[in-house]
């Protein structure tokens, strides 16, 4: 198994999601508040800052490309594929 992709071709992050205390707390009441969104956003920003400090320019560019493609993937996955206008 690859470190990033599992044997089924999916992201190898299930264990991280299942044990993610942030996600568990957010989903506990099935209500996502603006405060929870803000807290999650801050966590993401902190990880990105850490990546920026620890990685070289080539690695940072690869992370930027991944984030752009992953964001595009999320957008198309949330869209109705029969007839979508963005």
Residue, then its C-alpha position, 0 to 999 in steps of 0.5 A: x500500500x502506498x503511503x497516500x493511496x490505499x489498495x482500493x485507490x482511495x486517499x489513505x486518510x480513513x484512520x486520520x478521519x476516524x480519529x479526528x477529534x475536530x471532526x468528531x466534535x463538529x459532527x456530534x450534534x449534526x450542526x456545523x456552526x460558524x465558530x466550528x468552521x472558524x476553528x477548523x479554518x484556523x487549524x488548516x492555516x496553522x498546518x499550512x504555516x508549518x508546511x511553509x516553514x518546513x518544506x522547500x519551494x518545490x515541496x510547497x509548490x506541490x502542496x499548492x498544486x494538490x490543494x488547487x486540484x483537490x479543491x476543484x475535485x470537491x467542487x465537481x463532486x458537489x455538483x450535479x453532473x447532468x447539467x452543471x453551471x458554475 
